[in-house]
Amino acid sequence: MGQTSLRRGWTTGTCATAAAKAAYAALLSGVFPDPVEVTLPRGERVAFALAETALGDVPPALPS
């Protein structure tokens, strides 16, 4: 069997982590970090520019 080269690019998990981090920061502060940085498993840090930054209506909290 021949060796294949590794694929290049960002995983779905990396992109989802960046989106979740930006959304969480926006919920806490009302401001989206742009770019948003995430740390990869090997310790490298990457930054992503956000495609959209809009806060919508926040639904009321559910009763506990």
PDB file of N, CA, C and O in Angstrom:
ATOM      1  N   MET A   1       0.832  -1.180   0.000  1.00  0.00           N
ATOM      2  CA  MET A   1       0.000   0.000   0.000  1.00  0.00           C
ATOM      3  C   MET A   1       0.879   1.247   0.000  1.00  0.00           C
ATOM      4  O   MET A   1       1.855   1.339   0.745  1.00  0.00           O
ATOM      5  N   GLY A   2       0.518   2.188  -0.837  1.00  0.00           N
ATOM      6  CA  GLY A   2       1.261   3.434  -0.913  1.00  0.00           C
ATOM      7  C   GLY A   2       0.854   4.395   0.187  1.00  0.00           C
ATOM      8  O   GLY A   2      -0.269   4.361   0.690  1.00  0.00           O
ATOM      9  N   GLN A   3       1.789   5.246   0.544  1.00  0.00           N
ATOM     10  CA  GLN A   3       1.470   6.248   1.561  1.00  0.00           C
ATOM     11  C   GLN A   3       0.657   7.366   0.936  1.00  0.00           C
ATOM     12  O   GLN A   3       0.885   7.758  -0.208  1.00  0.00           O
ATOM     13  N   THR A   4      -0.286   7.867   1.697  1.00  0.00           N
ATOM     14  CA  THR A   4      -1.053   9.026   1.258  1.00  0.00           C
ATOM     15  C   THR A   4      -0.656  10.212   2.118  1.00  0.00           C
ATOM     16  O   THR A   4      -0.308  10.048   3.288  1.00  0.00           O
ATOM     17  N   SER A   5      -0.705  11.375   1.558  1.00  0.00           N
ATOM     18  CA  SER A   5      -0.366  12.559   2.329  1.00  0.00           C
ATOM     19  C   SER A   5      -1.561  12.959   3.190  1.00  0.00           C
ATOM     20  O   SER A   5      -2.710  12.647   2.879  1.00  0.00           O
ATOM     21  N   LEU A   6      -1.262  13.642   4.254  1.00  0.00           N
ATOM     22  CA  LEU A   6      -2.324  14.108   5.143  1.00  0.00           C
ATOM     23  C   LEU A   6      -3.126  15.202   4.457  1.00  0.00           C
ATOM     24  O   LEU A   6      -2.603  15.989   3.668  1.00  0.00           O
ATOM     25  N   ARG A   7      -4.407  15.225   4.781  1.00  0.00           N
ATOM     26  CA  ARG A   7      -5.251  16.287   4.243  1.00  0.00           C
ATOM     27  C   ARG A   7      -4.924  17.592   4.952  1.00  0.00           C
ATOM     28  O   ARG A   7      -4.447  17.590   6.087  1.00  0.00           O
ATOM     29  N   ARG A   8      -5.177  18.684   4.288  1.00  0.00           N
ATOM     30  CA  ARG A   8      -4.907  20.000   4.853  1.00  0.00           C
ATOM     31  C   ARG A   8      -6.206  20.756   5.025  1.00  0.00           C
ATOM     32  O   ARG A   8      -7.166  20.534   4.288  1.00  0.00           O
ATOM     33  N   GLY A   9      -6.235  21.644   5.995  1.00  0.00           N
ATOM     34  CA  GLY A   9      -7.425  22.453   6.222  1.00  0.00           C
ATOM     35  C   GLY A   9      -7.880  22.336   7.667  1.00  0.00           C
ATOM     36  O   GLY A   9      -7.217  21.705   8.491  1.00  0.00           O
ATOM     37  N   TRP A  10      -9.003  22.942   7.962  1.00  0.00           N
ATOM     38  CA  TRP A  10      -9.523  22.971   9.330  1.00  0.00           C
ATOM     39  C   TRP A  10     -10.643  21.948   9.467  1.00  0.00           C
ATOM     40  O   TRP A  10     -11.475  21.790   8.573  1.00  0.00           O
ATOM     41  N   THR A  11     -10.645  21.265  10.591  1.00  0.00           N
ATOM     42  CA  THR A  11     -11.695  20.282  10.835  1.00  0.00           C
ATOM     43  C   THR A  11     -12.995  20.985  11.219  1.00  0.00           C
ATOM     44  O   THR A  11     -13.010  22.162  11.577  1.00  0.00           O
ATOM     45  N   THR A  12     -14.074  20.230  11.131  1.00  0.00           N
ATOM     46  CA  THR A  12     -15.369  20.748  11.569  1.00  0.00           C
ATOM     47  C   THR A  12     -15.294  21.121  13.043  1.00  0.00           C
ATOM     48  O   THR A  12     -15.864  22.130  13.459  1.00  0.00           O
ATOM     49  N   GLY A  13     -14.597  20.318  13.832  1.00  0.00           N
ATOM     50  CA  GLY A  13     -14.472  20.597  15.261  1.00  0.00           C
ATOM     51  C   GLY A  13     -13.740  21.895  15.555  1.00  0.00           C
ATOM     52  O   GLY A  13     -14.115  22.625  16.472  1.00  0.00           O
ATOM     53  N   THR A  14     -12.702  22.188  14.787  1.00  0.00           N
ATOM     54  CA  THR A  14     -11.966  23.443  14.977  1.00  0.00           C
ATOM     55  C   THR A  14     -12.853  24.634  14.654  1.00  0.00           C
ATOM     56  O   THR A  14     -12.867  25.621  15.390  1.00  0.00           O
ATOM     57  N   CYS A  15     -13.585  24.545  13.564  1.00  0.00           N
ATOM     58  CA  CYS A  15     -14.485  25.636  13.171  1.00  0.00           C
ATOM     59  C   CYS A  15     -15.617  25.802  14.184  1.00  0.00           C
ATOM     60  O   CYS A  15     -15.989  26.925  14.524  1.00  0.00           O
ATOM     61  N   ALA A  16     -16.164  24.685  14.664  1.00  0.00           N
ATOM     62  CA  ALA A  16     -17.237  24.744  15.658  1.00  0.00           C
ATOM     63  C   ALA A  16     -16.738  25.336  16.968  1.00  0.00           C
ATOM     64  O   ALA A  16     -17.456  26.093  17.622  1.00  0.00           O
ATOM     65  N   THR A  17     -15.514  24.997  17.355  1.00  0.00           N
ATOM     66  CA  THR A  17     -14.929  25.564  18.567  1.00  0.00           C
ATOM     67  C   THR A  17     -14.787  27.074  18.446  1.00  0.00           C
ATOM     68  O   THR A  17     -15.111  27.805  19.382  1.00  0.00           O
ATOM     69  N   ALA A  18     -14.307  27.543  17.307  1.00  0.00           N
ATOM     70  CA  ALA A  18     -14.158  28.988  17.096  1.00  0.00           C
ATOM     71  C   ALA A  18     -15.516  29.685  17.131  1.00  0.00           C
ATOM     72  O   ALA A  18     -15.646  30.757  17.721  1.00  0.00           O
ATOM     73  N   ALA A  19     -16.522  29.088  16.509  1.00  0.00           N
ATOM     74  CA  ALA A  19     -17.864  29.691  16.497  1.00  0.00           C
ATOM     75  C   ALA A  19     -18.450  29.735  17.905  1.00  0.00           C
ATOM     76  O   ALA A  19     -19.033  30.742  18.306  1.00  0.00           O
ATOM     77  N   ALA A  20     -18.297  28.638  18.656  1.00  0.00           N
ATOM     78  CA  ALA A  20     -18.824  28.596  20.020  1.00  0.00           C
ATOM     79  C   ALA A  20     -18.107  29.597  20.923  1.00  0.00           C
ATOM     80  O   ALA A  20     -18.738  30.246  21.757  1.00  0.00           O
ATOM     81  N   LYS A  21     -16.799  29.720  20.759  1.00  0.00           N
ATOM     82  CA  LYS A  21     -16.031  30.664  21.568  1.00  0.00           C
ATOM     83  C   LYS A  21     -16.464  32.099  21.282  1.00  0.00           C
ATOM     84  O   LYS A  21     -16.613  32.900  22.205  1.00  0.00           O
ATOM     85  N   ALA A  22     -16.664  32.422  20.011  1.00  0.00           N
ATOM     86  CA  ALA A  22     -17.111  33.767  19.645  1.00  0.00           C
ATOM     87  C   ALA A  22     -18.515  34.041  20.168  1.00  0.00           C
ATOM     88  O   ALA A  22     -18.787  35.132  20.669  1.00  0.00           O
ATOM     89  N   ALA A  23     -19.409  33.061  20.059  1.00  0.00           N
ATOM     90  CA  ALA A  23     -20.784  33.237  20.535  1.00  0.00           C
ATOM     91  C   ALA A  23     -20.827  33.427  22.048  1.00  0.00           C
ATOM     92  O   ALA A  23     -21.564  34.272  22.556  1.00  0.00           O
ATOM     93  N   TYR A  24     -20.033  32.637  22.760  1.00  0.00           N
ATOM     94  CA  TYR A  24     -19.988  32.755  24.219  1.00  0.00           C
ATOM     95  C   TYR A  24     -19.464  34.131  24.638  1.00  0.00           C
ATOM     96  O   TYR A  24     -20.022  34.767  25.533  1.00  0.00           O
ATOM     97  N   ALA A  25     -18.399  34.579  23.993  1.00  0.00           N
ATOM     98  CA  ALA A  25     -17.849  35.907  24.311  1.00  0.00           C
ATOM     99  C   ALA A  25     -18.878  36.993  24.031  1.00  0.00           C
ATOM    100  O   ALA A  25     -18.991  37.949  24.798  1.00  0.00           O
ATOM    101  N   ALA A  26     -19.631  36.858  22.942  1.00  0.00           N
ATOM    102  CA  ALA A  26     -20.644  37.855  22.595  1.00  0.00           C
ATOM    103  C   ALA A  26     -21.786  37.850  23.603  1.00  0.00           C
ATOM    104  O   ALA A  26     -22.314  38.910  23.939  1.00  0.00           O
ATOM    105  N   LEU A  27     -22.175  36.677  24.089  1.00  0.00           N
ATOM    106  CA  LEU A  27     -23.232  36.610  25.105  1.00  0.00           C
ATOM    107  C   LEU A  27     -22.807  37.279  26.401  1.00  0.00           C
ATOM    108  O   LEU A  27     -23.613  37.935  27.061  1.00  0.00           O
ATOM    109  N   LEU A  28     -21.542  37.114  26.766  1.00  0.00           N
ATOM    110  CA  LEU A  28     -21.055  37.704  28.013  1.00  0.00           C
ATOM    111  C   LEU A  28     -20.832  39.203  27.911  1.00  0.00           C
ATOM    112  O   LEU A  28     -21.143  39.949  28.840  1.00  0.00           O
ATOM    113  N   SER A  29     -20.290  39.645  26.775  1.00  0.00           N
ATOM    114  CA  SER A  29     -19.878  41.043  26.668  1.00  0.00           C
ATOM    115  C   SER A  29     -20.700  41.882  25.705  1.00  0.00           C
ATOM    116  O   SER A  29     -20.657  43.111  25.763  1.00  0.00           O
ATOM    117  N   GLY A  30     -21.454  41.229  24.814  1.00  0.00           N
ATOM    118  CA  GLY A  30     -22.199  41.970  23.796  1.00  0.00           C
ATOM    119  C   GLY A  30     -21.344  42.315  22.589  1.00  0.00           C
ATOM    120  O   GLY A  30     -21.815  42.982  21.668  1.00  0.00           O
ATOM    121  N   VAL A  31     -20.088  41.867  22.581  1.00  0.00           N
ATOM    122  CA  VAL A  31     -19.169  42.164  21.488  1.00  0.00           C
ATOM    123  C   VAL A  31     -18.559  40.860  20.983  1.00  0.00           C
ATOM    124  O   VAL A  31     -18.104  40.035  21.775  1.00  0.00           O
ATOM    125  N   PHE A  32     -18.551  40.677  19.669  1.00  0.00           N
ATOM    126  CA  PHE A  32     -17.925  39.501  19.080  1.00  0.00           C
ATOM    127  C   PHE A  32     -16.433  39.734  18.916  1.00  0.00           C
ATOM    128  O   PHE A  32     -16.033  40.774  18.393  1.00  0.00           O
ATOM    129  N   PRO A  33     -15.599  38.797  19.348  1.00  0.00           N
ATOM    130  CA  PRO A  33     -14.170  38.931  19.071  1.00  0.00           C
ATOM    131  C   PRO A  33     -13.930  38.624  17.588  1.00  0.00           C
ATOM    132  O   PRO A  33     -14.382  37.593  17.091  1.00  0.00           O
ATOM    133  N   ASP A  34     -13.245  39.484  16.901  1.00  0.00           N
ATOM    134  CA  ASP A  34     -12.984  39.242  15.484  1.00  0.00           C
ATOM    135  C   ASP A  34     -11.585  39.739  15.166  1.00  0.00           C
ATOM    136  O   ASP A  34     -11.374  40.951  15.132  1.00  0.00           O
ATOM    137  N   PRO A  35     -10.641  38.879  14.937  1.00  0.00           N
ATOM    138  CA  PRO A  35     -10.792  37.443  14.770  1.00  0.00           C
ATOM    139  C   PRO A  35     -10.916  36.723  16.120  1.00  0.00           C
ATOM    140  O   PRO A  35     -10.608  37.286  17.170  1.00  0.00           O
ATOM    141  N   VAL A  36     -11.367  35.481  16.066  1.00  0.00           N
ATOM    142  CA  VAL A  36     -11.437  34.636  17.257  1.00  0.00           C
ATOM    143  C   VAL A  36     -10.319  33.598  17.154  1.00  0.00           C
ATOM    144  O   VAL A  36     -10.116  32.981  16.109  1.00  0.00           O
ATOM    145  N   GLU A  37      -9.597  33.422  18.274  1.00  0.00           N
ATOM    146  CA  GLU A  37      -8.467  32.487  18.287  1.00  0.00           C
ATOM    147  C   GLU A  37      -8.830  31.221  19.038  1.00  0.00           C
ATOM    148  O   GLU A  37      -9.531  31.265  20.049  1.00  0.00           O
ATOM    149  N   VAL A  38      -8.347  30.093  18.537  1.00  0.00           N
ATOM    150  CA  VAL A  38      -8.486  28.811  19.231  1.00  0.00           C
ATOM    151  C   VAL A  38      -7.130  28.124  19.250  1.00  0.00           C
ATOM    152  O   VAL A  38      -6.273  28.378  18.404  1.00  0.00           O
ATOM    153  N   THR A  39      -6.957  27.255  20.227  1.00  0.00           N
ATOM    154  CA  THR A  39      -5.722  26.494  20.341  1.00  0.00           C
ATOM    155  C   THR A  39      -5.966  25.074  19.850  1.00  0.00           C
ATOM    156  O   THR A  39      -6.920  24.417  20.268  1.00  0.00           O
ATOM    157  N   LEU A  40      -5.105  24.614  18.969  1.00  0.00           N
ATOM    158  CA  LEU A  40      -5.210  23.266  18.418  1.00  0.00           C
ATOM    159  C   LEU A  40      -4.593  22.255  19.382  1.00  0.00           C
ATOM    160  O   LEU A  40      -3.847  22.642  20.281  1.00  0.00           O
ATOM    161  N   PRO A  41      -4.893  20.965  19.209  1.00  0.00           N
ATOM    162  CA  PRO A  41      -4.385  19.955  20.137  1.00  0.00           C
ATOM    163  C   PRO A  41      -2.863  19.954  20.317  1.00  0.00           C
ATOM    164  O   PRO A  41      -2.378  19.612  21.395  1.00  0.00           O
ATOM    165  N   ARG A  42      -2.118  20.321  19.305  1.00  0.00           N
ATOM    166  CA  ARG A  42      -0.653  20.346  19.429  1.00  0.00           C
ATOM    167  C   ARG A  42      -0.126  21.665  19.987  1.00  0.00           C
ATOM    168  O   ARG A  42       1.085  21.878  20.037  1.00  0.00           O
ATOM    169  N   GLY A  43      -1.029  22.549  20.406  1.00  0.00           N
ATOM    170  CA  GLY A  43      -0.625  23.799  21.023  1.00  0.00           C
ATOM    171  C   GLY A  43      -0.551  24.987  20.078  1.00  0.00           C
ATOM    172  O   GLY A  43      -0.330  26.113  20.525  1.00  0.00           O
ATOM    173  N   GLU A  44      -0.730  24.764  18.796  1.00  0.00           N
ATOM    174  CA  GLU A  44      -0.710  25.872  17.842  1.00  0.00           C
ATOM    175  C   GLU A  44      -1.968  26.711  18.021  1.00  0.00           C
ATOM    176  O   GLU A  44      -3.035  26.184  18.336  1.00  0.00           O
ATOM    177  N   ARG A  45      -1.839  28.012  17.819  1.00  0.00           N
ATOM    178  CA  ARG A  45      -2.990  28.909  17.902  1.00  0.00           C
ATOM    179  C   ARG A  45      -3.327  29.387  16.503  1.00  0.00           C
ATOM    180  O   ARG A  45      -2.443  29.785  15.744  1.00  0.00           O
ATOM    181  N   VAL A  46      -4.613  29.347  16.162  1.00  0.00           N
ATOM    182  CA  VAL A  46      -5.067  29.827  14.862  1.00  0.00           C
ATOM    183  C   VAL A  46      -6.192  30.827  15.076  1.00  0.00           C
ATOM    184  O   VAL A  46      -6.925  30.749  16.061  1.00  0.00           O
ATOM    185  N   ALA A  47      -6.321  31.759  14.153  1.00  0.00           N
ATOM    186  CA  ALA A  47      -7.348  32.791  14.246  1.00  0.00           C
ATOM    187  C   ALA A  47      -8.268  32.699  13.032  1.00  0.00           C
ATOM    188  O   ALA A  47      -7.818  32.475  11.908  1.00  0.00           O
ATOM    189  N   PHE A  48      -9.549  32.875  13.278  1.00  0.00           N
ATOM    190  CA  PHE A  48     -10.553  32.853  12.227  1.00  0.00           C
ATOM    191  C   PHE A  48     -11.295  34.178  12.207  1.00  0.00           C
ATOM    192  O   PHE A  48     -11.692  34.693  13.252  1.00  0.00           O
ATOM    193  N   ALA A  49     -11.478  34.723  11.017  1.00  0.00           N
ATOM    194  CA  ALA A  49     -12.332  35.895  10.859  1.00  0.00           C
ATOM    195  C   ALA A  49     -13.777  35.407  10.886  1.00  0.00           C
ATOM    196  O   ALA A  49     -14.085  34.343  10.350  1.00  0.00           O
ATOM    197  N   LEU A  50     -14.646  36.169  11.500  1.00  0.00           N
ATOM    198  CA  LEU A  50     -16.052  35.773  11.581  1.00  0.00           C
ATOM    199  C   LEU A  50     -16.791  36.188  10.315  1.00  0.00           C
ATOM    200  O   LEU A  50     -16.580  37.286   9.800  1.00  0.00           O
ATOM    201  N   ALA A  51     -17.652  35.317   9.820  1.00  0.00           N
ATOM    202  CA  ALA A  51     -18.436  35.617   8.620  1.00  0.00           C
ATOM    203  C   ALA A  51     -19.629  36.492   8.962  1.00  0.00           C
ATOM    204  O   ALA A  51     -20.082  37.280   8.131  1.00  0.00           O
ATOM    205  N   GLU A  52     -20.141  36.361  10.178  1.00  0.00           N
ATOM    206  CA  GLU A  52     -21.324  37.124  10.579  1.00  0.00           C
ATOM    207  C   GLU A  52     -21.241  37.431  12.062  1.00  0.00           C
ATOM    208  O   GLU A  52     -20.849  36.580  12.861  1.00  0.00           O
ATOM    209  N   THR A  53     -21.611  38.648  12.425  1.00  0.00           N
ATOM    210  CA  THR A  53     -21.615  39.037  13.837  1.00  0.00           C
ATOM    211  C   THR A  53     -22.896  39.796  14.130  1.00  0.00           C
ATOM    212  O   THR A  53     -22.977  41.006  13.918  1.00  0.00           O
ATOM    213  N   ALA A  54     -23.894  39.075  14.618  1.00  0.00           N
ATOM    214  CA  ALA A  54     -25.167  39.703  14.953  1.00  0.00           C
ATOM    215  C   ALA A  54     -25.755  39.035  16.180  1.00  0.00           C
ATOM    216  O   ALA A  54     -25.821  37.808  16.260  1.00  0.00           O
ATOM    217  N   LEU A  55     -26.176  39.838  17.127  1.00  0.00           N
ATOM    218  CA  LEU A  55     -26.861  39.318  18.294  1.00  0.00           C
ATOM    219  C   LEU A  55     -28.356  39.362  18.023  1.00  0.00           C
ATOM    220  O   LEU A  55     -28.892  40.390  17.607  1.00  0.00           O
ATOM    221  N   GLY A  56     -29.016  38.257  18.257  1.00  0.00           N
ATOM    222  CA  GLY A  56     -30.470  38.207  18.082  1.00  0.00           C
ATOM    223  C   GLY A  56     -31.152  38.385  19.423  1.00  0.00           C
ATOM    224  O   GLY A  56     -30.503  38.653  20.434  1.00  0.00           O
ATOM    225  N   ASP A  57     -32.462  38.232  19.423  1.00  0.00           N
ATOM    226  CA  ASP A  57     -33.212  38.295  20.669  1.00  0.00           C
ATOM    227  C   ASP A  57     -32.882  37.075  21.513  1.00  0.00           C
ATOM    228  O   ASP A  57     -32.824  35.955  21.007  1.00  0.00           O
ATOM    229  N   VAL A  58     -32.670  37.298  22.784  1.00  0.00           N
ATOM    230  CA  VAL A  58     -32.360  36.208  23.699  1.00  0.00           C
ATOM    231  C   VAL A  58     -33.667  35.788  24.351  1.00  0.00           C
ATOM    232  O   VAL A  58     -34.350  36.621  24.948  1.00  0.00           O
ATOM    233  N   PRO A  59     -34.033  34.507  24.250  1.00  0.00           N
ATOM    234  CA  PRO A  59     -35.281  34.063  24.873  1.00  0.00           C
ATOM    235  C   PRO A  59     -35.166  34.099  26.385  1.00  0.00           C
ATOM    236  O   PRO A  59     -34.063  33.999  26.923  1.00  0.00           O
ATOM    237  N   PRO A  60     -36.294  34.242  27.085  1.00  0.00           N
ATOM    238  CA  PRO A  60     -36.237  34.263  28.558  1.00  0.00           C
ATOM    239  C   PRO A  60     -35.783  32.906  29.077  1.00  0.00           C
ATOM    240  O   PRO A  60     -35.973  31.879  28.426  1.00  0.00           O
ATOM    241  N   ALA A  61     -35.181  32.921  30.256  1.00  0.00           N
ATOM    242  CA  ALA A  61     -34.701  31.685  30.853  1.00  0.00           C
ATOM    243  C   ALA A  61     -35.880  30.791  31.216  1.00  0.00           C
ATOM    244  O   ALA A  61     -36.953  31.275  31.576  1.00  0.00           O
ATOM    245  N   LEU A  62     -35.669  29.488  31.117  1.00  0.00           N
ATOM    246  CA  LEU A  62     -36.697  28.532  31.505  1.00  0.00           C
ATOM    247  C   LEU A  62     -36.783  28.470  33.023  1.00  0.00           C
ATOM    248  O   LEU A  62     -35.768  28.592  33.709  1.00  0.00           O
ATOM    249  N   PRO A  63     -37.989  28.281  33.551  1.00  0.00           N
ATOM    250  CA  PRO A  63     -38.090  28.151  35.011  1.00  0.00           C
ATOM    251  C   PRO A  63     -37.396  26.877  35.489  1.00  0.00           C
ATOM    252  O   PRO A  63     -37.406  25.856  34.803  1.00  0.00           O
ATOM    253  N   SER A  64     -36.796  26.953  36.671  1.00  0.00           N
ATOM    254  CA  SER A  64     -36.098  25.758  37.155  1.00  0.00           C
ATOM    255  C   SER A  64     -36.974  24.918  38.044  1.00  0.00           C
ATOM    256  O   SER A  64     -36.537  23.877  38.535  1.00  0.00           O
TER     257      SER A  64
END
